[in-house]
Amino acid sequence: MTVISSELGAASPGLRRGAIGLREVLFQSITDMAPAAAIAASIPAGVAFAGGALPLSVLIALVACLLCASCVGELARELPSAGSMGTYTARGLHPSIGFLVNWAYVAVAGLIPPLVLLQLGYTVATTINGYDPGFSANLWWMFTIAGAVIVLAAGYFGIRTSARMGTILGTFEIVVFVVLAVLLVIKAGNANTAAVFTTKFTPAHFRGISGIIAGSVFTILAFGGFEGAAPLAEEAKDPRKTIRRAVLGATLGVGLIYVFTTYAADVVFGPGHFASFSSAGPGSWEGIARASYGIFWLFVFLAIVNSTIANSNAGVTVSTRTAYAMGRIRAFPAFFASVHPRHRTPQYGILTAFLVSIGVSVGLGLHFNPFVAFAMVGTGIVILLVAIYLLVNAACIGYFLRTRGIHLNWFLHIVVPVLGILAFLPAWFSGAGIPIFSFISPLPAPYSYMGPAMGVWMLLGVIYMAYLYRKDPKRVTEVGTVHLDLEPDLRAELEPASAGA
């Protein structure tokens, strides 16, 4: 049993070391990406901007995320930690940046459950309403709450239960959509065309590269979570190898599935009017399956439902492990570091995630509607997540240059991160509503509200960090030291560097 000593001198049990292997860690990243939910909702949310050229937006997002995944993998090999992104940026850039990255990352992971639980609610409600008009689709919130309860139970009973559930659900959803995509490509016949990977089919109001970039905001949302394996470093076997393989494998594998399935839906639906494709109704994946292969729609429906549960579960895992890492150094309130004595799970963090999931999903969904709320939460996630990816790319450069060249690989540690930064910048500016480039079109309201909202969240983080620096600077500087096998001299090296911050 790993024991973490608190600043009060008391010992408490830590996370369960070596509890899961490569398969479970790999599916943590896969289910955090939520392939079926992303294919059915996140990616189609971009068709209004990219239209029939949406496969190109997906391909661009895949390249950008692969570049970042390489950086995450390299840093995870050096700094395996439940603090993951915050630890990487604290060591590669500065402890204050690491603190703010984890502040943002907890918000991102905390918003993933309400995002997909909204999708769960309206998917189930509209499907039932289609068979029984007497059942109101406005009762979607019942299924959202039910999904949150299932995730609460899975997270509470331990990482093994949570990870195994993710493996089973993740496998099922991938198989269903790949099989359906193959059938759709065959059905499309002569309609198959590579023109969907150009700007030819972008809609009139987002013509050309402007539509591709705007569409990539939502396709990047589909990739969000590829790094989800990283916070499991303290519970994984041989984390220095396992985390890197899982992050790269999930990004490439699921990314290729995204490209293929989006292409399949595009060519069978018709690139010229693909802008009318959506996440529900006849012009959706479920609608295509129903019209093309009858009962196959049921498998698509089940895949979407289980994907939302798996993704919500993965989001809770990431947010609670990150909050745990911050809580045990008292950068976050100490109760986040409280671990259940039997199940070894961050029990209060999981309960907090449950309450946030219900509050955000039901609150926004009832105020607007579940479809608009889904896109709003997704936009907020992208704004913060892409900013994190940008900083992690930069941290890769900073960390390996600081090793004085001992482990430096110029291609992996300099060229790849720079390319990753350049690839992510347009999507971040677009999501944040900053038209710094002429080809970027700002998002319309209410999606545009999310830029200021996320700005307020980060401002609160800066204020809280300033308070911690004044009260006890170690609570910030130790963000860079919460990882395995920490050499004694590294803490001493890091703290003086931040003393004058």
C-alpha positions, 0 to 999 in steps of 0.5 A, spaced: 500 500 500 502 506 498 502 511 503 502 519 502 503 523 508 500 529 509 502 536 512 499 534 518 503 528 519 498 523 518 498 517 514 493 516 509 492 510 503 494 512 496 491 510 490 492 502 488 499 502 485 499 497 479 492 495 479 491 496 471 495 494 465 495 496 458 489 494 456 485 498 461 489 504 460 488 504 453 481 503 454 481 509 459 483 514 453 479 510 448 472 511 452 475 518 454 474 520 447 467 516 447 468 514 439 460 512 438 458 519 442 463 523 438 461 520 431 454 521 433 454 528 436 460 531 437 463 531 430 456 532 426 456 538 430 461 541 426 457 540 419 454 546 420 461 549 418 464 544 414 458 541 411 460 535 406 468 537 407 467 535 414 472 529 413 477 534 412 476 537 419 477 530 422 483 529 418 486 536 420 484 534 428 487 527 427 494 530 425 494 536 430 492 531 436 497 526 434 503 531 434 500 533 441 499 525 443 507 524 442 509 530 447 504 527 452 507 520 451 514 523 451 513 527 458 509 521 461 515 517 460 519 521 464 514 524 469 509 519 470 503 522 475 496 523 477 497 530 476 499 529 469 498 535 465 499 540 470 506 536 472 508 536 465 507 544 464 510 545 471 516 542 470 517 544 463 515 551 463 513 554 470 510 551 477 505 557 476 503 554 469 502 547 471 497 550 477 493 553 472 493 547 467 491 543 472 485 548 474 483 548 467 484 540 466 479 539 472 474 543 469 475 540 462 474 533 465 469 535 470 465 538 464 465 531 460 460 528 464 455 533 463 456 533 456 455 526 454 450 525 459 446 531 455 447 526 449 444 520 453 438 524 455 436 527 449 438 520 445 434 516 449 428 521 450 427 522 442 428 515 441 422 513 445 418 519 443 419 516 436 415 510 438 410 513 443 408 520 442 405 520 448 412 520 452 415 527 452 422 528 449 422 534 454 423 528 460 430 527 457 433 529 464 430 523 467 435 519 463 441 524 464 440 523 472 440 515 471 446 515 467 450 520 472 448 515 478 451 509 474 457 513 473 457 514 480 457 507 482 462 505 478 467 510 480 466 509 487 467 501 487 474 502 484 479 503 478 478 496 476 471 496 476 471 503 472 476 500 467 473 494 466 467 497 464 470 502 460 473 496 456 467 492 455 463 498 453 468 501 448 469 495 444 462 494 443 461 501 440 467 501 436 465 494 433 458 497 431 460 503 428 466 500 424 461 495 421 456 500 419 461 504 416 463 499 412 456 497 410 455 504 408 461 505 404 459 499 400 452 502 399 454 508 397 458 505 391 459 510 385 458 516 390 464 514 394 469 520 392 475 523 395 473 530 394 470 530 401 477 531 403 477 538 399 473 545 401 469 543 395 463 542 399 463 547 404 457 551 405 456 558 402 456 561 409 462 558 411 466 557 404 473 554 404 478 554 409 474 558 414 468 552 414 474 547 415 477 551 421 470 552 424 468 545 423 475 543 427 473 546 433 468 540 434 472 535 431 477 536 436 472 535 441 471 528 439 478 527 440 478 530 447 480 525 452 486 522 448 491 524 453 486 521 459 490 515 460 496 520 463 492 521 470 492 513 471 500 513 471 500 511 479 495 506 478 498 503 472 503 497 471 510 500 468 507 507 467 513 509 463 511 505 457 504 503 458 501 511 458 505 512 452 503 506 448 496 508 450 496 515 449 499 514 442 495 508 440 488 511 442 489 517 438 491 514 432 486 508 432 480 512 434 482 518 429 482 513 423 475 510 425 473 518 426 475 519 419 473 513 416 466 513 419 465 520 417 467 519 410 462 513 410 456 517 413 458 523 408 458 519 401 452 515 403 448 521 405 450 526 400 456 531 400 452 536 397 447 537 403 451 534 408 450 540 412 443 538 414 446 532 418 445 532 425 445 528 431 438 526 432 432 524 427 432 522 420 438 525 418 443 522 423 447 516 424 441 512 427 436 515 422 441 512 416 442 506 420 434 505 420 433 507 413 439 503 410 439 496 414 432 496 419 434 493 426 441 495 425 439 502 428 438 498 435 445 497 435 447 504 433 442 506 439 445 502 444 452 504 442 451 511 443 448 510 450 453 506 452 458 510 449 455 516 453 456 512 460 463 510 458 465 517 457 462 520 463 465 514 467 472 516 464 471 523 465 470 522 472 476 518 473 480 523 470 477 529 474 478 526 480 485 523 479 487 530 477 484 533 483 486 528 488 494 529 486 492 537 487 489 535 494 494 531 497 499 537 496 493 542 499 493 546 492 486 544 492 482 543 498 484 537 502 478 533 502 479 531 494 485 527 497 481 523 501 481 516 499 476 510 501 479 505 505 477 499 502 476 501 494 482 506 494 478 511 490 477 519 491 471 518 494 469 526 495 472 527 489 467 522 485 461 525 489 463 532 487 463 530 480 456 527 480 453 533 483 457 538 478 454 533 472 447 534 474 447 541 476 451 543 469 447 538 464 440 539 467 441 546 469 443 548 462 439 543 458 432 546 462 434 553 461 436 552 453 435 545 450 439 539 451 442 540 444 444 547 445 447 546 452 451 540 449 454 544 443 455 550 449 459 545 454 463 542 448 465 549 446 467 551 453 471 544 453 475 545 447 477 552 449 480 550 455 483 543 452 486 546 446 489 551 451 492 545 455 494 542 449 498 548 446 502 548 453 503 541 453 507 542 447 511 547 449 512 544 456 515 538 452 520 543 449 522 546 455 523 540 459 527 536 454 532 542 453 532 543 461 535 536 461 541 539 458 540 534 452 541 528 455 535 525 453 533 530 447 531 528 441 530 534 436 525 531 432 520 528 438 522 534 443 522 540 438 520 539 431 513 535 433 511 540 439 512 546 434 508 543 429 503 541 434 502 548 436 501 551 429 496 546 428 492 547 434 492 555 434 487 556 429 482 552 432 483 555 439 482 562 436 476 560 433 473 557 439 475 562 443 471 567 438 478 571 437 478 572 429 486 573 429 486 570 422 482 572 416 479 565 415 477 564 422 469 565 423 467 567 430 462 562 433 455 565 434 451 566 440 450 562 445 456 558 443 460 565 443 458 566 451 463 560 453 469 564 451 468 569 456 465 564 461 472 560 461 476 566 461 472 568 468 474 560 470 481 562 469 481 568 472 478 565 478 484 560 478 489 566 477 486 569 484 486 563 487 494 561 485 496 568 488 492 567 494 496 560 495 503 564 493 502 569 499 499 564 504 504 558 502 508 558 496 509 550 496 502 548 495 503 551 488 511 549 487 509 542 488 505 541 482 511 539 479 513 534 484 507 530 485 510 524 480 513 517 481 520 516 483 522 523 484 529 524 485 531 528 491 535 534 488 529 535 483 524 538 489 530 543 491 532 545 484 524 547 482 523 550 489 528 556 488 526 557 481 519 559 483 521 562 490 521 569 486 515 568 482 
